[in-house]
Amino acid sequence: MTENTQQQTAPTTELPTQYAPAEVEGPLYERWVERGYFTADATSEKQPYTIVIPPPNVTGALHLGHAFQVTLMDALTRRKRMQGYETLWLPGMDHAGIATQNKVEQQLAEEGKSRHDLGREAFTERVWQWKDEYGGRILGQLRRLGAGLDWSRERFTMDEGLSRAVQTIFKNLYEDELIYRAERIINWCPRCLTAISDIEVEYQEDPGELVSLKYGEGEDTLVVATTRAETMLGDTAVAVHPDDERYRHLIGKRIKLPLTDRTIPVVADTHVDPEFGTGAVKVTPAHDPNDFAIGQRHGLESLTIMDERGILTVPGPFQGLDRYEARSAVVGALKEQGRIVAEKRPYMHSVGHCSRCRTTVEPRLSMQWWVKVGPLAKAAGDAVRDGRVGIHPEDMSKRYFDWVDNMHDWCISRQLWWGHRIPIWYGPDGEVVCVGPDDEIPAGEGWHQDPDVLDTWFSSGLWPFSTLGWPEKTDDLAKFYPTDVLLTGHDIIFFWVARMMMFGLYAMDGEVPFRTIALTGLVRDEFGKKMSKSNPNAVDPLTWMDAYGSDAVRFTLANGANPGADVPIGEDWVKASRNFANKIWNATRFALMNGATIEGELPSVEEMSATDRWILSRLNTTVAAVDAYYDDYQFAKLSDGLYHFAWDEVFDWYVELSKTTFFAGGEPAKVSGRVLGEVLDVMLRLLHPVVPFVTDTLWTTLTGGESLVVADWPKAVFVPGADAPGGFRDEAAEREIELVQQVVTEVRRFRSDQGLQPGQKVPARLTLDGTALAPHEAAIRQLLRLQPEGEGFHATASLPVAGATVALDLSGTIDVEAERKRLTKDLGAAEKEVAQANAKLGNEAFLAKAPDQVVEKIRTRLAKAEAEIARITGQLAGLPQG
């Protein structure tokens, strides 16, 4: 017995002639779950390995981004489980405050109602009903994909345990003066009617119109430029740089604000760039974050001029207008007064949009709850700097530091009804009480709870430890925290990763929430374009899973997963992965029909052929490479390496080279059958984490084992009679088979060049005596369709390769004259190309003027043409002489 082969019962099930994923995947997955393969044991003495899934929104459906990351996490956890770790991959969902509330409000709108018609309590109950009926369908879709999640530990960010965690950490932060309430500029969505955080604002270049306006009268005039003319109604100052000589005489004076009966001061502030525009800027503290900062420095009044829906509230002719209607109206009124210094002109500028509904965000002065992130962010940065947490790939660390080292205080309150309500109670006499989960809620007349809820990212920031039972000291928390790997897209390093780092270090006494952050890229279409529901390139992965099987989708995604890099994917690639699954199926079926087995010990070195020794040596190289790639999160390289090992080396070379042995029967066939069984056993184990369904089906048939899910991860193969501390290696056998491959490849190329069909038989004489190729003559003839030379053999072509000679008799197999004419014509074209390229490269005047890339392109064409001449000349020389 080898280390990779446990005692198994003899396989009794025969494989169907074709692999049908739809018939295999669903029942097989349910069998895995029913047998408890994915359920972790907190009392186990095994070393733990933990991943918590980035919780998908309760409103979500599986898209390729989900499928991509889930495939990689599943591969990591399946391998660790096979390696003997107590593996927990914990599932769950996020309550998705804004998105879920929008879903239910849309549903109510179809009934002619709003949430205000129901009231807060009834509306919240309605959301829970929606969640139970419609939410969470993505979890079922993850099962379709084969995700080995511990469903017994499924969590939801609004369940009782996580609600307790939220209240606990809020109170702790509040008492440590890391949560406070203050009036500041926030990002406000007039559509969602709530504050949103900086990282939920997506900026894009939008067309606007820049208008230059004249403030003041006579000598006391200033010109300012703006794209938001309506906000001038809330101006409380004009700011200039203190060293700007043009305006020094105006600093401290008050000037008339057009369209109003107010005067506003001119203030000096170093924030103003005197080189930009006119060097004077309007200051609207209640509607711009930079202006708010100026206002704070100079004690300016903050005037809010619009309501939560972007409707102007300032008394006068513009009251009641939408912000965009007001913009045109204000410009028109200023023009009538002669205040427009320069006509409106097109101006592209960066504009923030709500990431959920795409509405233009409105900066708005508002009383909100905030997290003081300074000390928390410093701790999150230090944990990476001192090596307690590693970021992979390492070059992504800069993005992380750019964020945590420059983080602004975090606005955590949201003006919603669905979510974790802020646990603050206000009393009739101005009392403010923070209520923890075990505290008594203040009662009596005049007491009321803060109406806002917490930002969704607040509760999901607790995910690595709240899901394990914190703040209680549970067995799960003791066993599985800290988690091992956070695998997620680089696009939410700010949204989620930094939040979990801050809260984990704070709540868990400086213990990091995860040891490694493995960042992936984004899935794009085959042309590298971002997939979007609004574009025709968006793909439903379930459609591909239905057509080609889940393994095909998974392998395609893993095969494109280079660390941190975006992943292009197209349907043709999924088809190719489906073909790979079919290849594994068909080749394994052939192997089983021809004696592949895992029964008994491996044969000794003396009993094996060079081909047997070669494939076992290559197998051990592959095992070592796959382990190294997994440890470095190089999913693309490990998938590509397994693909080529399985398809090229095992199926296209070893099986084909061994066919003559299998067909001849006898003891050599038994030896090769045992070797092939060992190779398939190890190969299927290596492939299982990425393509679990087809491999488990094949492996249980081959070995009679229970399931690959609970099988051992393969180690190096050892061969009786071969001393090798790191597993069997045979460099001599590898060199020998490389010579065979050279002969077969070269002759195949020659046959193709001569226009011979792959199955067309050709008489040949092989001169192999005295070379390592001699034992392989039968296999070489089989692979190349070479008949014995026979009577009347006439060598019309002779190919020296790898120290041997292959002489072919092509008479009667091709139209020699027609082939000679075709090749001669191609040779003439190539020679003409060489002449033209040499003429240009020999022209000094041309070389002096031509761009480097043009010259390099010509040199490339020359090299290609010269190679073509060599190839065609060789083909002509190999043609039979008339």
NORKA-V899643 format. One record per backbone hydrogen bond with DSSP energy under -1.0 kcal/mol. CO is the residue of the C=O (numbers start at 1). NH is the residue of the N-H. If there is no record, write none. Layout:
((CO NH) (CO NH))
This chain:
((2 5) (20 23) (20 24) (21 25) (24 28) (25 29) (26 30) (27 31) (28 32) (29 33) (30 34) (31 35) (32 37) (33 36) (36 39) (41 44) (47 86) (49 88) (50 484) (50 485) (51 90) (56 94) (57 60) (58 136) (63 67) (64 68) (65 69) (66 70) (67 71) (68 72) (69 73) (70 74) (71 75) (72 76) (73 77) (74 78) (75 79) (76 80) (77 81) (78 82) (79 83) (80 85) (81 84) (82 713) (85 87) (86 49) (88 51) (89 150) (90 53) (91 155) (93 157) (94 58) (96 100) (97 101) (98 102) (99 103) (100 104) (101 105) (102 106) (103 107) (104 108) (105 109) (106 110) (108 111) (108 113) (109 112) (115 119) (119 123) (120 124) (121 125) (122 126) (123 127) (124 128) (125 129) (126 130) (127 131) (128 132) (129 133) (130 134) (130 135) (136 139) (137 141) (138 142) (139 143) (140 144) (141 145) (142 147) (147 149) (149 151) (150 153) (151 154) (155 93) (156 159) (159 163) (160 164) (161 165) (162 166) (163 167) (164 168) (165 169) (166 170) (167 171) (168 172) (169 173) (170 174) (171 175) (172 176) (173 178) (174 177) (178 372) (180 370) (182 368) (184 366) (186 364) (187 196) (188 362) (189 193) (194 189) (197 200) (198 201) (200 355) (202 353) (204 351) (206 349) (208 347) (210 345) (211 226) (212 341) (213 224) (215 222) (217 220) (219 221) (222 215) (224 213) (226 211) (228 231) (229 232) (230 233) (231 234) (232 235) (237 283) (238 267) (239 281) (240 269) (241 244) (244 247) (247 250) (250 253) (253 266) (255 264) (256 216) (257 260) (262 257) (264 255) (265 238) (266 252) (267 240) (269 272) (273 276) (276 279) (281 239) (283 236) (284 287) (286 365) (288 292) (289 293) (290 294) (291 295) (292 296) (293 297) (294 298) (295 300) (305 313) (305 314) (307 310) (310 323) (311 307) (312 320) (316 319) (318 321) (321 312) (322 326) (323 327) (324 328) (325 329) (326 330) (327 331) (328 332) (329 333) (330 334) (331 335) (332 336) (333 337) (334 339) (335 338) (339 214) (342 212) (345 210) (347 208) (349 206) (351 204) (352 361) (353 202) (354 358) (359 354) (362 188) (364 186) (366 184) (368 182) (369 412) (370 180) (371 373) (371 410) (373 377) (374 378) (375 379) (376 380) (377 381) (378 382) (379 383) (381 385) (382 386) (383 389) (384 387) (390 517) (392 519) (393 396) (394 397) (396 400) (397 401) (398 402) (399 403) (400 404) (401 405) (403 406) (410 371) (412 455) (414 416) (414 453) (420 454) (422 424) (423 435) (424 450) (425 433) (426 448) (427 430) (431 427) (433 425) (436 439) (444 447) (448 426) (452 422) (453 414) (455 458) (456 460) (457 461) (459 462) (460 463) (462 465) (462 466) (463 467) (465 470) (466 469) (469 472) (472 474) (474 478) (475 479) (476 480) (477 481) (484 516) (486 518) (488 520) (489 492) (490 493) (492 496) (492 497) (493 498) (496 500) (497 501) (498 502) (499 503) (500 504) (501 505) (502 506) (503 507) (504 508) (505 510) (508 511) (513 483) (515 390) (516 486) (517 392) (518 488) (519 564) (520 490) (522 567) (524 569) (525 528) (529 525) (532 535) (535 538) (540 543) (540 544) (541 545) (542 546) (543 547) (544 548) (545 549) (549 553) (550 554) (551 555) (552 556) (553 557) (554 558) (555 559) (558 561) (560 562) (561 636) (562 565) (567 524) (570 574) (571 575) (572 576) (573 577) (574 578) (575 579) (576 580) (577 581) (578 582) (579 583) (580 584) (581 585) (582 586) (583 587) (584 588) (585 589) (586 590) (587 591) (588 592) (589 593) (591 596) (592 595) (609 613) (610 614) (611 615) (612 616) (613 617) (614 618) (615 619) (616 620) (617 621) (618 622) (619 623) (620 624) (621 625) (622 626) (623 627) (624 628) (625 629) (626 630) (627 631) (629 634) (630 633) (633 635) (634 638) (635 639) (636 640) (637 641) (638 642) (639 643) (640 644) (641 645) (642 646) (643 647) (644 648) (644 649) (645 650) (646 651) (647 652) (649 654) (650 655) (653 657) (654 658) (658 662) (659 663) (660 664) (661 665) (666 670) (667 671) (668 672) (669 673) (670 674) (671 675) (672 676) (673 597) (673 677) (674 678) (675 679) (676 680) (677 681) (678 682) (679 683) (680 684) (681 685) (682 686) (683 687) (684 688) (687 690) (687 691) (691 695) (692 696) (693 697) (694 698) (695 699) (696 700) (697 701) (698 702) (699 703) (700 704) (708 711) (717 728) (719 722) (720 605) (724 727) (730 734) (731 735) (732 736) (733 737) (734 738) (735 739) (736 740) (737 741) (738 742) (739 743) (740 744) (741 745) (742 746) (743 747) (744 748) (745 749) (746 750) (747 751) (748 752) (749 753) (750 754) (751 756) (752 755) (757 760) (762 787) (763 809) (765 807) (767 805) (768 771) (771 774) (773 776) (774 777) (776 780) (777 781) (778 782) (779 783) (780 784) (781 786) (785 762) (787 764) (790 793) (797 808) (799 806) (801 804) (804 801) (805 767) (806 799) (807 765) (808 796) (808 797) (810 813) (814 816) (815 819) (816 820) (817 821) (818 822) (819 823) (820 824) (821 825) (822 826) (823 827) (824 828) (825 829) (826 830) (827 831) (828 832) (829 833) (830 834) (831 835) (832 836) (833 837) (834 838) (835 839) (836 840) (837 841) (838 842) (840 843) (843 847) (844 848) (845 849) (846 850) (851 855) (852 856) (853 857) (854 858) (855 859) (856 860) (857 861) (858 862) (859 863) (860 864) (861 865) (862 866) (863 867) (864 868) (865 869) (866 870) (867 871) (868 872) (869 873) (870 874) (871 875) (872 876) (873 877) (874 878))
